[in-house]
Amino acid sequence: MLVAGFDKFDRTAIKNEIINHLKLFPKDTIEHCKDYTKHELERFMGYNILNFYTTNPKNKKVSLIINKGDKVYYRNIEKN
């Protein structure tokens, strides 16, 4: 399900949309993707996954998911 779409890259708008959605639905995981332009579609297919976000189960903060080997780490993206 598409949570939000943006015509231009706007870091703060994307971050705010991720935080707002995960505050309303804390059990969700968000996949941050980039769609290719028409010119890029000649070389590539589909979309490019950039990051995954979820609510950290330990401190209930919206966080970036980082996988290293078999371990999962969370980096807070909310303001403290």
C-alpha positions, 0 to 999 in steps of 0.5 A, a space after each residue: 500500500 502506498 503511504 505517500 508519493 512525492 514529485 520531487 525529493 524533499 527530505 523533511 517532507 518524506 521524513 515527516 510522512 514516515 514519522 506520522 504514519 508510524 505514529 498512527 500505525 506503530 506495527 507497520 514497516 515502511 519500505 522507502 522506494 525510488 521510482 525510476 524516471 521514463 528515461 531511466 526505465 529504458 535501462 532499469 525495471 521496477 523501483 529501487 528500495 532505499 531503506 526500511 523504517 519501523 517503530 523500535 520495540 524497545 523505546 517506541 521511537 520511529 527508527 531506521 532498520 539496519 541489518 548487519 549479518 543476523 543482527 537488527 539495529 535501530 537508528 532513531 529518526 525522531 527529534 529527541 
